[in-house]
């Protein structure tokens, strides 16, 4: 596992319909949900991400990598890897992949504790899942860092 570096970090719970976003810092090991991106077009998704990067000025980015409970990756895993690679390529920031298994279950339990239910819970679920992904990064480090691929 790669240790979480210091400085502001943005975490992403990537999905085709929505992308949850959280921010935090490894030094204090705290993360906070900030928004959910509800865009269907890639250009609009990345415009929203760029606005967040300009606002928060992160030192690194974290993307949750989904897998089955046995650790085997599935179709969405490849899309998350592609999203992470695009973030790295567009913004030149270090991007880390973090095991996101159970992040949605954790997010649902946090929202239930806060007595947030129904449609209201769904509105916050992705960004709280991003918070859980960041907390996993701060507590356990990253599975891997996205590297630039150079064509030879």
FISEKOL-416323 format. One line per 10 residues: their letters; for each residue x, y, z of C-alpha. Coordinates in steps of 0.001 Angstrom, whole numbers. Example, Ala and Ser with C-alpha at 12.3 -4.5 7.8 and 13.67 -1.06 7.14 Angstrom:
# FISEKOL-416323
as = 12300 -4500 7800  13670 -1060 7140
This chain:
# FISEKOL-416323
xxxxxxxxxx = 0 0 0  1104 3547 -756  967 5967 2188  -1392 8929 1891  587 12119 1179  -60 15371 3055  -2121 18230 1668  -5625 18785 394  -7008 15757 -1391  -10122 15394 -3529
xxxxxxxxxx = -11761 11967 -3567  -14124 10652 -6230  -16786 7952 -6167  -17096 7488 -9929  -20332 6363 -11519  -21800 6666 -14999  -24755 8753 -13802  -23150 10553 -10842  -19728 11277 -9369  -19555 11869 -5638
xxxxxxxxxx = -16801 14206 -4467  -15227 14727 -1036  -12236 16677 247  -9870 16077 3090  -6314 15999 4366  -4209 13052 5503  -2479 15139 8171  -5688 15410 10191  -7167 12205 8690  -10523 13831 8074
xxxxxxxxxx = -12703 14000 4977  -15914 15852 4188  -18479 15314 1427  -18700 18379 -843  -20838 17683 -3914  -22240 15247 -6434  -21635 15843 -10139  -24821 15069 -12116  -23642 15368 -15734  -24042 12919 -18592
xxxxxxxxxx = -21543 14414 -21048  -17841 13867 -20360  -16993 17462 -21229  -19430 18714 -18571  -18200 16166 -16016  -14615 17318 -16477  -15631 20997 -16456  -17213 20394 -13035  -14086 18547 -11850  -11874 21368 -13129
xxxxxxxxxx = -13936 23940 -11215  -13478 21886 -8040  -9723 21600 -8633  -9471 25385 -9083  -11496 25963 -5919  -9825 23416 -3608  -6296 23349 -5157  -5617 19720 -4174  -2155 18177 -3994  -3517 14798 -5166
xxxxxxxxxx = -6694 13025 -6250  -8161 9708 -5146  -10551 7508 -7136  -12429 4590 -5629  -11869 1320 -7469  -14846 -1047 -7232  -14461 -4803 -7039  -16465 -7819 -6031  -16132 -8926 -2415  -13508 -11507 -3444
xxxxxxxxxx = -11365 -8680 -4882  -12015 -9474 -8549  -12564 -6328 -10604  -15699 -5912 -12729  -16811 -3792 -15704  -17077 -574 -13702  -13489 -1036 -12479  -12158 -449 -16006  -14227 2741 -16308  -12868 3979 -12961
xxxxxxxxxx = -9306 3280 -14094  -9978 5238 -17297  -11463 8133 -15284  -8395 8134 -13000  -6044 8120 -16000  -7934 11053 -17546  -7717 13016 -14289  -3973 12433 -14175  -3519 13357 -17825  -5666 16514 -17713
xxxxxxxxxx = -4548 18000 -14418  -1035 16577 -13924  -1782 15729 -10294  -912 12444 -8623  -3952 10142 -8737  -4324 7192 -6379  -6696 4244 -6650  -8331 3010 -3453  -10353 -131 -2781  -13915 1103 -2492
xxxxxxxxxx = -15614 -2147 -1531  -18302 -1424 1037  -17974 2384 685  -21644 2667 -338  -22713 430 2550  -20668 2609 4919  -22194 5760 3391  -25723 4388 3813  -25030 3578 7476  -23640 7085 8122
xxxxxxxxxx = -26672 8683 6506  -29008 6408 8463  -27249 7430 11696  -27833 11050 10725  -31460 10093 10032  -31270 11004 6353  -33667 8762 4418  -35395 8357 1054  -34730 10800 -1780  -32678 13018 492
xxxxxxxxxx = -30344 10100 1273  -29884 9329 -2425  -28872 12965 -3044  -25969 12627 -587  -25028 8968 -999  -22338 9401 -3681  -20520 12238 -1946  -20593 10401 1397  -19246 7323 -429  -16439 9588 -1735
xxxxxxxxxx = -15830 10623 1883  -15554 6930 2843  -13092 6367 -24  -10932 9256 1207  -11032 7973 4784  -9877 4566 3519  -7018 6334 1705  -6015 8250 4853  -6196 5168 7071  -4847 2452 4761
xxxxxxxxxx = -3085 4177 1865  -3662 3462 -1812  -3691 270 -3839  -1742 1936 -6620  -835 5275 -8171  -1859 6073 -11712  1239 6586 -13841  1591 8468 -17079  1726 6135 -20021  4154 7330 -22644
xx = 3951 6027 -26172  7216 4709 -27525
